[in-house]
Amino acid sequence: MRARPSGPCLRPGRCGTWFQGPPTESGSWATFPPEGRAEWGAFAAARQGAGRPLHDPVRHLDGRHVTDVSALVCALGEAVAGPGGHYHQCWGTLRGCPCGGEWPPAPFTPVWHDTSVARRALASVSVDTEGETPYVDDVLGLLARVGITVELR
């Protein structure tokens, strides 16, 4: 019998859909607080392939709810692999992991809608030691290094 994970996401009304299968609607993670979004992202990562593969080379990232780092991970995963999807990327690369990031299995172009929401919300978040590069720019730089050009809207 599989142990049932615990944490903020499993409080009533949160990530329970994961026990019936991956979510079918986009943005299911958006109403959770940051710790719930982090756990949602962990569920998505643990269940790689849970989302539905998207074959369109243009993927749409709904940025309306990208107000913290966990939300960005959830939204990007959903844009890449559909509801409940996960984009496998070494985010440690932003902090100097020597792997250099992971190239996607197939080329795609994310269209990031409402980018300004993340820019405002994550303005004080930075991974560089001087705190000079905004987190959103670091993420865009990492994606560019692995061959992904993001269209900002």
C-alpha positions in Angstrom: 0.0 0.0 0.0 1.3 3.4 -1.0 1.9 5.9 1.8 -0.2 8.9 1.6 1.9 12.1 1.5 1.2 14.8 4.1 1.5 18.5 4.0 -0.3 21.7 3.3 -1.6 20.6 -0.1 -3.6 17.7 1.4 -5.8 19.8 3.6 -9.4 19.5 2.7 -10.1 20.9 -0.8 -6.5 20.8 -1.9 -4.6 18.4 -4.1 -7.1 15.6 -3.5 -7.7 15.3 -7.2 -4.2 13.7 -7.5 -5.5 10.6 -5.8 -8.1 10.1 -8.5 -5.7 11.0 -11.3 -4.1 14.1 -12.7 -6.3 17.3 -12.9 -8.2 17.9 -16.1 -8.5 21.7 -15.8 -5.8 24.2 -16.2 -5.0 26.4 -13.2 -6.2 24.0 -10.5 -3.2 24.9 -8.4 -3.8 28.7 -8.6 -6.1 29.1 -5.5 -3.6 27.5 -3.2 -1.2 29.5 -1.0 2.5 29.2 -1.9 3.1 26.1 0.3 0.2 24.4 -1.4 1.6 25.4 -4.8 5.0 24.0 -3.9 3.4 20.7 -3.0 1.3 20.7 -6.2 4.6 21.1 -8.1 6.1 18.2 -6.1 3.1 16.0 -7.0 3.5 16.9 -10.7 7.2 16.2 -10.6 6.7 12.9 -8.9 4.1 11.9 -11.5 6.0 12.9 -14.6 3.9 12.1 -17.6 0.7 12.7 -15.6 -0.2 15.7 -17.8 -1.4 15.2 -21.3 1.4 15.6 -23.9 0.9 18.8 -25.9 1.9 18.5 -29.6 1.4 22.1 -30.6 4.9 23.7 -30.8 3.3 26.9 -29.3 2.4 26.6 -25.7 0.5 29.1 -23.7 1.6 30.0 -20.1 -1.3 31.6 -18.2 0.6 34.1 -16.1 -2.3 35.6 -14.2 -1.5 33.6 -11.0 2.3 33.6 -11.2 2.8 35.4 -7.9 5.6 33.2 -6.4 8.3 30.9 -7.5 6.1 27.8 -6.9 3.3 29.3 -9.1 5.8 29.8 -11.9 6.9 26.2 -11.7 3.2 25.0 -11.8 2.3 27.4 -14.7 5.3 26.4 -16.8 4.6 22.7 -16.2 1.0 23.2 -17.2 2.1 25.1 -20.4 4.5 22.4 -21.4 2.5 19.3 -20.5 -1.1 20.3 -19.8 -3.1 20.3 -16.5 -1.1 18.6 -13.8 1.9 18.5 -16.1 5.5 19.1 -15.1 8.4 20.7 -17.1 11.5 18.7 -16.1 14.2 21.3 -15.6 17.1 21.6 -13.2 16.1 24.8 -11.5 19.3 24.4 -9.5 21.1 25.7 -12.6 19.8 29.1 -11.6 22.0 28.8 -8.5 25.1 27.4 -10.3 24.4 23.7 -10.8 27.0 22.6 -13.3 24.6 20.6 -15.4 23.7 23.8 -17.4 20.0 23.0 -17.6 18.1 20.4 -19.5 17.1 20.6 -23.2 13.5 19.9 -23.9 12.7 16.6 -25.8 11.1 18.6 -28.6 11.3 22.3 -29.5 8.5 24.5 -28.4 7.7 28.2 -28.0 6.0 29.2 -24.8 3.8 32.3 -25.0 3.8 33.8 -21.5 0.6 35.8 -21.0 0.4 38.5 -18.3 4.2 38.5 -17.7 3.9 41.7 -15.8 2.1 39.8 -12.9 5.2 37.7 -12.3 7.6 40.7 -12.8 5.8 42.6 -10.1 5.3 39.7 -7.7 8.9 38.4 -8.0 10.6 41.7 -8.3 12.4 41.2 -5.0 13.4 37.6 -5.7 16.8 36.9 -7.2 19.2 34.1 -7.4 22.4 36.1 -8.1 24.4 37.0 -5.0 24.2 40.7 -5.7 20.4 40.5 -6.1 20.6 42.5 -9.3 19.0 40.2 -11.8 15.2 39.7 -11.3 14.1 36.0 -11.0 11.9 36.2 -14.1 15.0 37.3 -16.1 17.0 34.5 -14.7 14.4 31.9 -15.7 14.1 33.4 -19.2 17.9 33.3 -19.5 18.0 29.6 -18.4 15.2 28.7 -20.9 17.1 30.6 -23.7 20.3 28.7 -22.8 18.5 25.4 -23.4 17.0 26.5 -26.7 13.6 27.8 -25.6 12.6 31.3 -26.7 9.7 32.7 -24.7 7.3 35.1 -26.2 6.3 37.7 -23.6 2.9 39.3 -23.6 
